[in-house]
């Protein structure tokens, strides 16, 4: 059997309003379980997870940024050198897509020049109180040149793994085609309390 090659590293940031469910999405992806009653992220939280893409190990450094207004000025510090940004919004809140647009504008003004964009329409398990249609979501994505769009639920796990793996594949392809793309800083902190992801030094380059 062919051995897996040494992994590369991708920095992925999640942006969106404080109530969009970013922390729950990250926790679901990292631990395959739902995080009930999660508190608003202060500043940013960080978690690592490795995935296998085309028989290569890819280490993801996932940053969950605080969505409240008082932490907004700190956001550029966290998405600096990011390879991808996932814009998260809540489909049960009419103004959530407006918040997503605002975060997208912020990213374009102060973020990396080359960053892969994805859109996560979260909380789709709450179908009875949904306010934003799939058509509206796709129109928003088309308008802003976002090619990866997933309707997700951190509660049920719907499309969460697919979202992160699809982003990873696209970024991995882009990084292979653009080897000069700056990689994430090695100075990272794990701020997710209760995180059982190994924090030992990685063998990745």
MDTraj code that builds the backbone (N, CA, C; nanometers):
import mdtraj as md
import numpy as np

residues = "UNK UNK UNK UNK UNK UNK UNK UNK UNK UNK UNK UNK UNK UNK UNK UNK UNK UNK UNK UNK UNK UNK UNK UNK UNK UNK UNK UNK UNK UNK UNK UNK UNK UNK UNK UNK UNK UNK UNK UNK UNK UNK UNK UNK UNK UNK UNK UNK UNK UNK UNK UNK UNK UNK UNK UNK UNK UNK UNK UNK UNK UNK UNK UNK UNK UNK UNK UNK UNK UNK UNK UNK UNK UNK UNK UNK UNK UNK UNK UNK UNK UNK UNK UNK UNK UNK UNK UNK UNK UNK UNK UNK UNK UNK UNK UNK UNK UNK UNK UNK UNK UNK UNK UNK UNK UNK UNK UNK UNK UNK UNK UNK UNK UNK UNK UNK UNK UNK UNK UNK UNK UNK UNK UNK UNK UNK UNK UNK UNK UNK UNK UNK UNK UNK UNK UNK UNK UNK UNK UNK UNK UNK UNK UNK UNK UNK UNK UNK UNK UNK UNK UNK UNK UNK UNK UNK UNK UNK UNK UNK UNK UNK UNK UNK UNK UNK UNK UNK UNK UNK UNK UNK UNK UNK UNK UNK UNK UNK UNK UNK UNK UNK UNK UNK UNK UNK UNK UNK UNK UNK UNK UNK UNK UNK UNK UNK UNK UNK UNK UNK UNK UNK UNK UNK UNK".split()
xyz = np.array([
    [0.0846, -0.1193, 0.0000],
    [0.0000, 0.0000, 0.0000],
    [0.0879, 0.1240, 0.0000],
    [0.0512, 0.2231, -0.0767],
    [0.1289, 0.3450, -0.0877],
    [0.1275, 0.4223, 0.0431],
    [0.2456, 0.4667, 0.0872],
    [0.2552, 0.5439, 0.2095],
    [0.2012, 0.6848, 0.1882],
    [0.1457, 0.7392, 0.2937],
    [0.0980, 0.8763, 0.2867],
    [0.2161, 0.9720, 0.2925],
    [0.2076, 1.0772, 0.2163],
    [0.3138, 1.1752, 0.2133],
    [0.3025, 1.2700, 0.3324],
    [0.4143, 1.3358, 0.3617],
    [0.4162, 1.4318, 0.4706],
    [0.3133, 1.5416, 0.4443],
    [0.2449, 1.5832, 0.5482],
    [0.1335, 1.6755, 0.5278],
    [0.1770, 1.8193, 0.5070],
    [0.0880, 1.8953, 0.4442],
    [0.1036, 2.0396, 0.4427],
    [0.0051, 2.0985, 0.5423],
    [0.0097, 2.2284, 0.5586],
    [-0.0741, 2.2956, 0.6574],
    [-0.1610, 2.4004, 0.5905],
    [-0.2872, 2.4028, 0.6292],
    [-0.3798, 2.5044, 0.5798],
    [-0.4407, 2.5787, 0.6980],
    [-0.4427, 2.7088, 0.6887],
    [-0.5111, 2.7906, 0.7888],
    [-0.6471, 2.8304, 0.7332],
    [-0.7513, 2.7952, 0.8075],
    [-0.8883, 2.8261, 0.7678],
    [-0.9530, 2.9103, 0.8774],
    [-1.0149, 3.0203, 0.8408],
    [-1.0844, 3.1046, 0.9385],
    [-1.2343, 3.1016, 0.9120],
    [-1.3113, 3.1074, 1.0190],
    [-1.4566, 3.1172, 1.0087],
    [-1.4987, 3.2562, 1.0520],
    [-1.5779, 3.3219, 0.9678],
    [-1.6250, 3.4569, 0.9943],
    [-1.7767, 3.4593, 0.9921],
    [-1.8351, 3.5464, 1.0727],
    [-1.9796, 3.5594, 1.0747],
    [-2.0268, 3.6168, 1.2061],
    [-2.1566, 3.6412, 1.2161],
    [-2.2151, 3.6988, 1.3367],
    [-2.1971, 3.6061, 1.4564],
    [-2.2083, 3.6646, 1.5762],
    [-2.1839, 3.5895, 1.6992],
    [-2.2775, 3.4699, 1.7153],
    [-2.3969, 3.4779, 1.6620],
    [-2.4958, 3.3717, 1.6804],
    [-2.5090, 3.2790, 1.5600],
    [-2.4159, 3.2869, 1.4671],
    [-2.4284, 3.2084, 1.3437],
    [-2.3997, 3.0602, 1.3628],
    [-2.3270, 3.0254, 1.4693],
    [-2.2970, 2.8847, 1.4953],
    [-2.1585, 2.8415, 1.4513],
    [-2.0653, 2.9345, 1.4433],
    [-1.9296, 2.9019, 1.3981],
    [-1.8608, 2.8032, 1.4917],
    [-1.8692, 2.8301, 1.6225],
    [-1.8044, 2.7430, 1.7206],
    [-1.8608, 2.6017, 1.7140],
    [-1.9915, 2.5908, 1.6999],
    [-2.0552, 2.4588, 1.6931],
    [-2.0149, 2.3835, 1.5671],
    [-1.9982, 2.4542, 1.4561],
    [-1.9524, 2.3899, 1.3326],
    [-1.8113, 2.3351, 1.3489],
    [-1.7230, 2.4158, 1.4067],
    [-1.5851, 2.3715, 1.4278],
    [-1.5818, 2.2513, 1.5209],
    [-1.6590, 2.2570, 1.6290],
    [-1.6602, 2.1477, 1.7261],
    [-1.7153, 2.0203, 1.6631],
    [-1.8202, 2.0330, 1.5846],
    [-1.8771, 1.9161, 1.5156],
    [-1.7747, 1.8529, 1.4228],
    [-1.7034, 1.9354, 1.3463],
    [-1.6034, 1.8831, 1.2539],
    [-1.4868, 1.8187, 1.3279],
    [-1.4398, 1.8826, 1.4332],
    [-1.3221, 1.8336, 1.5047],
    [-1.3505, 1.7103, 1.5885],
    [-1.4712, 1.7015, 1.6459],
    [-1.5007, 1.5959, 1.7429],
    [-1.6210, 1.5092, 1.7073],
    [-1.6883, 1.5417, 1.5976],
    [-1.8049, 1.4667, 1.5514],
    [-1.9136, 1.4569, 1.6585],
    [-1.9338, 1.5656, 1.7279],
    [-2.0459, 1.5738, 1.8215],
    [-2.0881, 1.7195, 1.8358],
    [-2.2106, 1.7371, 1.8847],
    [-2.2657, 1.8720, 1.8979],
    [-2.2242, 1.9343, 2.0297],
    [-2.1969, 2.0626, 2.0260],
    [-2.1596, 2.1370, 2.1461],
    [-2.2794, 2.2203, 2.1907],
    [-2.3561, 2.1711, 2.2892],
    [-2.4748, 2.2458, 2.3325],
    [-2.4374, 2.3650, 2.4196],
    [-2.5183, 2.4679, 2.4131],
    [-2.5018, 2.5849, 2.4995],
    [-2.3624, 2.6458, 2.4911],
    [-2.3078, 2.6533, 2.3713],
    [-2.1748, 2.7123, 2.3553],
    [-2.1816, 2.8626, 2.3792],
    [-2.0785, 2.9151, 2.4445],
    [-2.0730, 3.0579, 2.4729],
    [-2.0096, 3.1313, 2.3559],
    [-2.0357, 3.2605, 2.3481],
    [-1.9773, 3.3409, 2.2408],
    [-1.8254, 3.3395, 2.2517],
    [-1.7601, 3.3266, 2.1374],
    [-1.6145, 3.3225, 2.1346],
    [-1.5573, 3.4593, 2.1693],
    [-1.4584, 3.4594, 2.2589],
    [-1.3897, 3.5823, 2.2970],
    [-1.2646, 3.5950, 2.2116],
    [-1.2639, 3.6915, 2.1217],
    [-1.1484, 3.7097, 2.0337],
    [-1.1462, 3.6060, 1.9238],
    [-1.0876, 3.4908, 1.9548],
    [-1.0837, 3.3800, 1.8592],
    [-1.0491, 3.2520, 1.9327],
    [-1.0888, 3.1401, 1.8763],
    [-1.0534, 3.0087, 1.9288],
    [-0.9879, 2.9299, 1.8169],
    [-0.9044, 2.8351, 1.8551],
    [-0.8219, 2.7651, 1.7573],
    [-0.8252, 2.6152, 1.7828],
    [-0.8341, 2.5373, 1.6758],
    [-0.8303, 2.3919, 1.6869],
    [-0.7592, 2.3359, 1.5651],
    [-0.6931, 2.2231, 1.5816],
    [-0.6279, 2.1579, 1.4688],
    [-0.6942, 2.0233, 1.4408],
    [-0.6943, 1.9862, 1.3150],
    [-0.7441, 1.8544, 1.2750],
    [-0.6773, 1.8163, 1.1444],
    [-0.6351, 1.6914, 1.1352],
    [-0.5730, 1.6427, 1.0124],
    [-0.6735, 1.5628, 0.9309],
    [-0.6690, 1.5810, 0.8004],
    [-0.7545, 1.5069, 0.7086],
    [-0.6676, 1.4488, 0.5979],
    [-0.7182, 1.3470, 0.5309],
    [-0.6454, 1.2839, 0.4213],
    [-0.7074, 1.3268, 0.2894],
    [-0.6267, 1.3923, 0.2064],
    [-0.6709, 1.4390, 0.0755],
    [-0.5768, 1.3819, -0.0297],
    [-0.6320, 1.3001, -0.1205],
    [-0.5506, 1.2386, -0.2261],
    [-0.4295, 1.1656, -0.1689],
    [-0.4533, 1.0914, -0.0613],
    [-0.3510, 1.0116, 0.0065],
    [-0.2438, 1.0964, 0.0744],
    [-0.2674, 1.2246, 0.0862],
    [-0.1766, 1.3134, 0.1582],
    [-0.2437, 1.3628, 0.2856],
    [-0.1666, 1.3692, 0.3926],
    [-0.2193, 1.4233, 0.5170],
    [-0.2109, 1.5758, 0.5138],
    [-0.3227, 1.6397, 0.5419],
    [-0.3279, 1.7856, 0.5464],
    [-0.3687, 1.8272, 0.6873],
    [-0.2864, 1.9088, 0.7499],
    [-0.3164, 1.9589, 0.8836],
    [-0.3920, 2.0901, 0.8713],
    [-0.5120, 2.0934, 0.9263],
    [-0.5932, 2.2145, 0.9242],
    [-0.5768, 2.2905, 1.0555],
    [-0.5473, 2.4182, 1.0443],
    [-0.5466, 2.5086, 1.1589],
    [-0.6706, 2.5961, 1.1445],
    [-0.7721, 2.5657, 1.2231],
    [-0.9035, 2.6280, 1.2067],
    [-0.9246, 2.7339, 1.3144],
    [-0.9479, 2.8566, 1.2692],
    [-0.9688, 2.9689, 1.3603],
    [-1.1154, 3.0098, 1.3594],
    [-1.1752, 3.0064, 1.4775],
    [-1.3139, 3.0471, 1.4982],
    [-1.3109, 3.1876, 1.5575],
    [-1.3430, 3.2875, 1.4781],
    [-1.3324, 3.4261, 1.5240],
    [-1.4589, 3.4726, 1.5954],
    [-1.4403, 3.5578, 1.6956],
    [-1.5543, 3.6151, 1.7665],
    [-1.6349, 3.7046, 1.6748],
    [-1.7664, 3.6879, 1.6753],
    [-1.8492, 3.7628, 1.5814],
    [-1.9104, 3.8897, 1.6360],
    [-1.8948, 3.9138, 1.7663],
    [-1.9549, 4.0342, 1.8237],
    [-1.8773, 4.1581, 1.7818],
    [-1.9444, 4.2705, 1.7836],
    [-1.8870, 4.3953, 1.7329],
    [-1.7609, 4.4357, 1.8089],
    [-1.7558, 4.4086, 1.9387],
    [-1.6413, 4.4544, 2.0176],
    [-1.5125, 4.3796, 1.9848],
    [-1.5246, 4.2620, 1.9194],
    [-1.4052, 4.1871, 1.8802],
    [-1.3726, 4.2021, 1.7322],
    [-1.4554, 4.2779, 1.6637],
    [-1.4403, 4.2860, 1.5184],
    [-1.3057, 4.3452, 1.4771],
    [-1.2573, 4.4413, 1.5523],
    [-1.1298, 4.5051, 1.5181],
    [-1.0124, 4.4090, 1.5293],
    [-1.0319, 4.2988, 1.6032],
    [-0.9249, 4.2005, 1.6202],
    [-0.9192, 4.1007, 1.5050],
    [-1.0260, 4.0937, 1.4269],
    [-1.0375, 3.9901, 1.3241],
    [-0.9195, 3.9847, 1.2272],
    [-0.8700, 4.0986, 1.1764],
    [-0.7584, 4.0911, 1.0812],
    [-0.6360, 4.0192, 1.1358],
    [-0.6157, 4.0260, 1.2671],
    [-0.5035, 3.9569, 1.3282],
    [-0.5164, 3.8054, 1.3116],
    [-0.6398, 3.7568, 1.3155],
    [-0.6627, 3.6132, 1.3114],
    [-0.6707, 3.5578, 1.1695],
    [-0.7203, 3.6352, 1.0751],
    [-0.7263, 3.5790, 0.9398],
    [-0.6079, 3.6154, 0.8526],
    [-0.5074, 3.6769, 0.9111],
    [-0.3828, 3.7009, 0.8391],
    [-0.3209, 3.5675, 0.7969],
    [-0.2755, 3.5592, 0.6734],
    [-0.2123, 3.4396, 0.6164],
    [-0.3078, 3.3212, 0.5992],
    [-0.4385, 3.3451, 0.6102],
    [-0.5335, 3.2352, 0.5921],
    [-0.5365, 3.1905, 0.4465],
    [-0.5482, 3.0602, 0.4260],
    [-0.5624, 3.0060, 0.2911],
    [-0.7083, 3.0048, 0.2483],
    [-0.7986, 2.9965, 0.3469],
    [-0.9419, 2.9913, 0.3159],
    [-1.0215, 3.0600, 0.4252],
    [-1.1361, 3.1124, 0.3868],
    [-1.2294, 3.1729, 0.4820],
    [-1.3681, 3.1164, 0.4564],
    [-1.4312, 3.0682, 0.5628],
    [-1.5681, 3.0193, 0.5544],
    [-1.6586, 3.1237, 0.6189],
    [-1.7461, 3.1822, 0.5387],
    [-1.8417, 3.2810, 0.5886],
    [-1.9655, 3.2058, 0.6363],
    [-1.9975, 3.2188, 0.7654],
    [-2.1069, 3.1430, 0.8263],
    [-2.2225, 3.2370, 0.8603],
    [-2.3442, 3.1937, 0.8292],
    [-2.4617, 3.2711, 0.8695],
    [-2.5749, 3.1773, 0.9083],
    [-2.6743, 3.2322, 0.9751],
    [-2.7863, 3.1580, 1.0319],
    [-2.9091, 3.1732, 0.9421],
    [-2.9565, 3.0624, 0.8866],
    [-3.0695, 3.0698, 0.7925],
    [-3.2014, 3.1053, 0.8600],
    [-3.2046, 3.1058, 0.9937],
    [-3.3286, 3.1392, 1.0644],
    [-3.3380, 3.2875, 1.1002],
    [-3.2359, 3.3637, 1.0657],
    [-3.2331, 3.5069, 1.0969],
    [-3.2221, 3.5870, 0.9680],
    [-3.3203, 3.6699, 0.9407],
    [-3.3261, 3.7424, 0.8131],
    [-3.2049, 3.8312, 0.7898],
    [-3.1525, 3.8907, 0.8961],
    [-3.0398, 3.9839, 0.8813],
    [-2.9044, 3.9141, 0.8792],
    [-2.9028, 3.7830, 0.8977],
    [-2.7753, 3.7116, 0.9077],
    [-2.6950, 3.7165, 0.7784],
    [-2.7638, 3.7129, 0.6656],
    [-2.6931, 3.7195, 0.5377],
    [-2.6322, 3.8586, 0.5165],
    [-2.6984, 3.9610, 0.5706],
    [-2.6404, 4.0956, 0.5667],
    [-2.5122, 4.1005, 0.6497],
    [-2.5143, 4.0329, 0.7645],
    [-2.3939, 4.0244, 0.8473],
    [-2.2820, 3.9538, 0.7713],
    [-2.3188, 3.8480, 0.6998],
    [-2.2197, 3.7741, 0.6211],
    [-2.1573, 3.8641, 0.5155],
    [-2.2398, 3.9462, 0.4522],
    [-2.1896, 4.0387, 0.3507],
    [-2.0927, 4.1390, 0.4115],
    [-2.1245, 4.1842, 0.5324],
    [-2.0379, 4.2795, 0.6010],
    [-1.9029, 4.2172, 0.6345],
    [-1.9036, 4.0924, 0.6818],
    [-1.7788, 4.0223, 0.7121],
    [-1.6986, 3.9960, 0.5850],
    [-1.7683, 3.9673, 0.4780],
    [-1.7002, 3.9445, 0.3508],
    [-1.6306, 4.0720, 0.3033],
    [-1.6978, 4.1854, 0.3179],
    [-1.6364, 4.3134, 0.2816],
    [-1.5129, 4.3402, 0.3669],
    [-1.5246, 4.3115, 0.4961],
    [-1.4116, 4.3299, 0.5875],
    [-1.2927, 4.2442, 0.5460],
    [-1.3215, 4.1199, 0.5093],
    [-1.2153, 4.0285, 0.4673],
    [-1.1467, 4.0785, 0.3407],
    [-1.2260, 4.1253, 0.2461],
    [-1.1692, 4.1735, 0.1202],
    [-1.0822, 4.2975, 0.1410],
    [-1.1187, 4.3806, 0.2382],
    [-1.0423, 4.5024, 0.2650],
    [-0.9132, 4.4744, 0.3414],
    [-0.9197, 4.3853, 0.4396],
    [-0.8079, 4.3678, 0.5319],
    [-0.7479, 4.2279, 0.5343],
    [-0.8058, 4.1348, 0.4575],
    [-0.7569, 3.9983, 0.4587],
    [-0.6493, 3.9721, 0.3553],
    [-0.6056, 3.8468, 0.3452],
    [-0.5042, 3.8091, 0.2464],
    [-0.5528, 3.8364, 0.1044],
    [-0.4613, 3.8677, 0.0172],
    [-0.4983, 3.8954, -0.1216],
    [-0.5502, 3.7700, -0.1902],
    [-0.4889, 3.6565, -0.1587],
    [-0.5316, 3.5285, -0.2153],
    [-0.5924, 3.4440, -0.1043],
    [-0.7233, 3.4376, -0.0987],
    [-0.7909, 3.3565, 0.0019],
    [-0.9110, 3.2894, -0.0636],
    [-0.9278, 3.1602, -0.0381],
    [-1.0372, 3.0841, -0.0973],
    [-1.1621, 3.1035, -0.0124],
    [-1.2744, 3.1328, -0.0762],
    [-1.3984, 3.1631, -0.0049],
    [-1.4984, 3.0482, -0.0113],
    [-1.5663, 3.0257, 0.1014],
    [-1.6754, 2.9289, 0.1074],
    [-1.7871, 2.9889, 0.1913],
    [-1.9077, 2.9398, 0.1697],
    [-2.0252, 2.9918, 0.2391],
    [-2.0966, 2.8774, 0.3098],
    [-2.1248, 2.8962, 0.4398],
    [-2.1963, 2.7955, 0.5180],
    [-2.3274, 2.8541, 0.5678],
    [-2.4382, 2.8036, 0.5134],
    [-2.5717, 2.8442, 0.5577],
    [-2.6115, 2.7504, 0.6707],
    [-2.5958, 2.7948, 0.7930],
    [-2.6050, 2.7065, 0.9092],
    [-2.7444, 2.7048, 0.9729],
    [-2.7647, 2.6040, 1.0578],
    [-2.8886, 2.5818, 1.1337],
    [-3.0042, 2.5373, 1.0444],
    [-2.9742, 2.4588, 0.9420],
    [-3.0801, 2.4120, 0.8518],
    [-3.1721, 2.3090, 0.9174],
    [-3.1338, 2.2593, 1.0355],
    [-3.2221, 2.1676, 1.1080],
    [-3.3477, 2.2396, 1.1576],
    [-3.3415, 2.3720, 1.1669],
    [-3.4565, 2.4508, 1.2135],
    [-3.5432, 2.4935, 1.0951],
    [-3.5881, 2.3953, 1.0204],
    [-3.6599, 2.4219, 0.8947],
    [-3.7898, 2.4987, 0.9157],
    [-3.8558, 2.4761, 1.0283],
    [-3.9860, 2.5392, 1.0514],
    [-3.9767, 2.6901, 1.0728],
    [-3.8593, 2.7395, 1.1084],
    [-3.8441, 2.8841, 1.1302],
    [-3.7397, 2.9439, 1.0355],
    [-3.7118, 2.8714, 0.9292],
    [-3.6136, 2.9196, 0.8320],
    [-3.6641, 3.0462, 0.7629],
    [-3.5726, 3.1429, 0.7443],
    [-3.6079, 3.2707, 0.6830],
    [-3.5362, 3.2963, 0.5500],
    [-3.4267, 3.2265, 0.5240],
    [-3.3466, 3.2526, 0.4040],
    [-3.3504, 3.1301, 0.3132],
    [-3.3964, 3.1484, 0.1916],
    [-3.4142, 3.0370, 0.0982],
    [-3.2833, 2.9959, 0.0322],
    [-3.2833, 2.8764, -0.0233],
    [-3.1663, 2.8268, -0.0959],
    [-3.1364, 2.9147, -0.2165],
    [-3.2415, 2.9638, -0.2809],
    [-3.2231, 3.0498, -0.3982],
    [-3.1532, 3.1805, -0.3605],
    [-3.1927, 3.2392, -0.2484],
    [-3.1299, 3.3630, -0.2014],
    [-2.9831, 3.3399, -0.1678],
    [-2.9565, 3.2261, -0.1072],
    [-2.8187, 3.1915, -0.0713],
    [-2.7323, 3.1777, -0.1957],
    [-2.7831, 3.1073, -0.2953],
    [-2.7057, 3.0866, -0.4172],
    [-2.6853, 3.2178, -0.4924],
    [-2.7857, 3.3037, -0.4913],
    [-2.7714, 3.4354, -0.5547],
    [-2.6603, 3.5153, -0.4875],
    [-2.6563, 3.5099, -0.3552],
    [-2.5519, 3.5799, -0.2798],
    [-2.4144, 3.5254, -0.3158],
    [-2.4042, 3.3931, -0.3228],
    [-2.2766, 3.3297, -0.3568],
    [-2.2316, 3.3685, -0.4974],
    [-2.3233, 3.3642, -0.5920],
    [-2.2900, 3.3998, -0.7304],
    [-2.2440, 3.5451, -0.7406],
    [-2.3137, 3.6324, -0.6701],
    [-2.2809, 3.7756, -0.6726],
    [-2.1410, 3.8019, -0.6195],
    [-2.0989, 3.7219, -0.5219],
    [-1.9708, 3.7457, -0.4557],
    [-1.8608, 3.6487, -0.4989],
    [-1.8883, 3.5707, -0.6025],
    [-1.7864, 3.4811, -0.6557],
    [-1.7479, 3.3677, -0.5635],
    [-1.8423, 3.3223, -0.4810],
    [-1.8169, 3.2122, -0.3878],
    [-1.8635, 3.0823, -0.4524],
    [-1.7707, 2.9920, -0.4769],
    [-1.8026, 2.8695, -0.5505],
    [-1.8436, 2.7530, -0.4607],
    [-1.7964, 2.7527, -0.3363],
    [-1.8324, 2.6449, -0.2445],
    [-1.9426, 2.6942, -0.1512],
    [-2.0585, 2.6323, -0.1604],
    [-2.1741, 2.6708, -0.0799],
    [-2.2356, 2.5450, -0.0198],
    [-2.2502, 2.5432, 0.1120],
    [-2.3131, 2.4292, 0.1780],
    [-2.4187, 2.4775, 0.2766],
    [-2.5302, 2.4064, 0.2812],
    [-2.6300, 2.4273, 0.3849],
    [-2.5996, 2.3263, 0.4945],
    [-2.5679, 2.3763, 0.6127],
    [-2.5136, 2.2915, 0.7189],
    [-2.6007, 2.2916, 0.8442],
    [-2.5754, 2.1912, 0.9273],
    [-2.6348, 2.1864, 1.0608],
    [-2.5313, 2.1280, 1.1560],
    [-2.4865, 2.2089, 1.2504],
    [-2.3938, 2.1582, 1.3512],
    [-2.4641, 2.0588, 1.4426],
    [-2.5948, 2.0750, 1.4600],
    [-2.6709, 1.9853, 1.5469],
    [-2.6747, 1.8437, 1.4912],
    [-2.7106, 1.8290, 1.3645],
    [-2.7220, 1.6962, 1.3034],
    [-2.5931, 1.6506, 1.2360],
    [-2.5047, 1.7455, 1.2082],
    [-2.3811, 1.7132, 1.1363],
    [-2.3958, 1.7208, 0.9856],
    [-2.5131, 1.7586, 0.9381],
    [-2.5382, 1.7619, 0.7941],
    [-2.4406, 1.8538, 0.7218],
    [-2.3685, 1.7961, 0.6267],
    [-2.2774, 1.8676, 0.5361],
    [-2.1563, 1.9334, 0.6029],
    [-2.1340, 1.9087, 0.7305],
    [-2.0214, 1.9739, 0.7988],
    [-1.8881, 1.9174, 0.7507],
    [-1.8750, 1.7857, 0.7514],
    [-1.7513, 1.7238, 0.7039],
    [-1.7297, 1.7561, 0.5568],
    [-1.8371, 1.7481, 0.4791],
    [-1.8266, 1.7770, 0.3358],
    [-1.7761, 1.9188, 0.3117],
    [-1.8249, 2.0140, 0.3905],
    [-1.7827, 2.1536, 0.3775],
    [-1.6324, 2.1673, 0.3963],
    [-1.5817, 2.1182, 0.5083],
    [-1.4398, 2.1343, 0.5385],
    [-1.3516, 2.0553, 0.4423],
    [-1.3952, 1.9357, 0.4050],
    [-1.3142, 1.8559, 0.3128],
    [-1.3120, 1.9177, 0.1735],
    [-1.4240, 1.9722, 0.1293],
    [-1.4282, 2.0366, -0.0023],
    [-1.3373, 2.1591, -0.0043],
    [-1.3441, 2.2399, 0.1004],
    [-1.2554, 2.3558, 0.1108],
    [-1.1098, 2.3111, 0.1100],
    [-1.0792, 2.2069, 0.1864],
    [-0.9415, 2.1572, 0.1940],
    [-0.8908, 2.1111, 0.0582],
    [-0.9744, 2.0396, -0.0151],
    [-0.9351, 1.9918, -0.1482],
    [-0.9057, 2.1073, -0.2424],
    [-0.9937, 2.2072, -0.2410],
    [-0.9756, 2.3206, -0.3312],
    [-0.8522, 2.4021, -0.2948],
    [-0.8293, 2.4214, -0.1651],
    [-0.7113, 2.4959, -0.1212],
    [-0.5844, 2.4170, -0.1506],
    [-0.5894, 2.2858, -0.1293],
    [-0.4732, 2.2011, -0.1570],
    [-0.4344, 2.2104, -0.3044],
    [-0.5347, 2.2091, -0.3900],
    [-0.5096, 2.2231, -0.5336],
    [-0.4515, 2.3603, -0.5654],
    [-0.5082, 2.4637, -0.5035],
    [-0.4616, 2.6003, -0.5283],
    [-0.3182, 2.6193, -0.4793],
    [-0.2869, 2.5643, -0.3615],
    [-0.1522, 2.5781, -0.3062],
    [-0.0500, 2.5040, -0.3909],
    [-0.0924, 2.3906, -0.4494],
    [-0.0021, 2.3160, -0.5372],
    [0.0288, 2.3958, -0.6634],
    [-0.0709, 2.4706, -0.7089],
    [-0.0527, 2.5521, -0.8294],
    [0.0162, 2.6851, -0.7993],
    [0.0172, 2.7241, -0.6698],
    [0.0779, 2.8510, -0.6283],
    [0.1689, 2.8265, -0.5081],
    [0.2846, 2.7644, -0.5290],
    [0.3715, 2.7230, -0.4181],
    [0.4268, 2.8378, -0.3350],
    [0.4191, 2.9610, -0.3842],
    [0.4711, 3.0745, -0.3077],
    [0.3695, 3.1291, -0.2083],
    [0.2476, 3.0719, -0.2067],
    [0.1459, 3.1164, -0.1125],
    [0.1963, 3.0983, 0.0294],
    [0.1890, 3.2032, 0.1098],
    [0.2421, 3.1995, 0.2457],
    [0.1616, 3.1045, 0.3314],
    [0.2323, 3.0241, 0.4117],
    [0.1661, 2.9281, 0.4981],
    [0.1402, 2.9891, 0.6352],
    [0.0563, 2.9236, 0.7155],
    [0.0202, 2.9790, 0.8458],
    [0.1393, 2.9926, 0.9391],
    [0.1273, 3.0872, 1.0312],
    [0.2286, 3.1047, 1.1343],
    [0.2318, 2.9829, 1.2243],
    [0.3476, 2.9490, 1.2759],
    [0.3597, 2.8364, 1.3665],
    [0.3238, 2.8744, 1.5096],
    [0.3055, 3.0044, 1.5374],
    [0.2714, 3.0484, 1.6714],
    [0.1198, 3.0442, 1.6865],
    [0.0713, 2.9344, 1.7469],
    [-0.0723, 2.9150, 1.7588],
    [-0.1081, 2.8773, 1.9011],
    [-0.2315, 2.9069, 1.9388],
    [-0.2809, 2.8735, 2.0716],
    [-0.4104, 2.7963, 2.0586],
    [-0.4300, 2.6986, 2.1478],
    [-0.5551, 2.6244, 2.1490],
    [-0.6424, 2.6837, 2.2585],
    [-0.7470, 2.7550, 2.2196],
    [-0.8306, 2.8249, 2.3153],
    [-0.9654, 2.7575, 2.3364],
    [-0.9834, 2.6398, 2.2764],
    [-1.1105, 2.5695, 2.2933],
    [-1.1055, 2.4864, 2.4207],
    [-1.1733, 2.5295, 2.5236],
    [-1.1746, 2.4540, 2.6475],
    [-1.2417, 2.3197, 2.6243],
    [-1.1812, 2.2160, 2.6815],
    [-1.2359, 2.0835, 2.6631],
    [-1.1945, 2.0191, 2.5345],
    [-1.1074, 2.0830, 2.4583],
    [-1.0619, 2.0286, 2.3300],
    [-0.9749, 1.9084, 2.3552],
    [-1.0079, 1.7940, 2.2932],
    [-0.9263, 1.6748, 2.3111],
    [-0.8433, 1.6450, 2.1882],
    [-0.8270, 1.7458, 2.1009],
    [-0.7405, 1.7292, 1.9858],
    [-0.5962, 1.7310, 2.0309],
    [-0.5100, 1.6369, 1.9870],
    [-0.3704, 1.6354, 2.0295],
    [-0.3023, 1.7675, 1.9981],
    [-0.2247, 1.8170, 2.0961],
    [-0.1544, 1.9428, 2.0776],
    [-0.0046, 1.9222, 2.0667],
    [0.0402, 1.7957, 2.0565],
    [0.1821, 1.7706, 2.0438],
    [0.2329, 1.8220, 1.9103],
    [0.3624, 1.8423, 1.9038],
    [0.4234, 1.8971, 1.7833],
    [0.3980, 1.8048, 1.6652],
    [0.3562, 1.8628, 1.5556],
    [0.3245, 1.7850, 1.4359],
    [0.4498, 1.7550, 1.3564],
    [0.4441, 1.6458, 1.2799],
    [0.5552, 1.6115, 1.1918],
    [0.5424, 1.6799, 1.0573],
    [0.4372, 1.7613, 1.0412],
    [0.4158, 1.8277, 0.9133],
    [0.5232, 1.9311, 0.8873],
    [0.5486, 1.9549, 0.7574],
    [0.6425, 2.0601, 0.7212],
    [0.5802, 2.1960, 0.7485],
])
top = md.Topology()
chain = top.add_chain()
for i, resn in enumerate(residues, 1):
    res = top.add_residue(resn, chain, resSeq=i)
    for name in ("N", "CA", "C"):
        top.add_atom(name, md.element.get_by_symbol(name[0]), res)
traj = md.Trajectory(xyz[None], top)
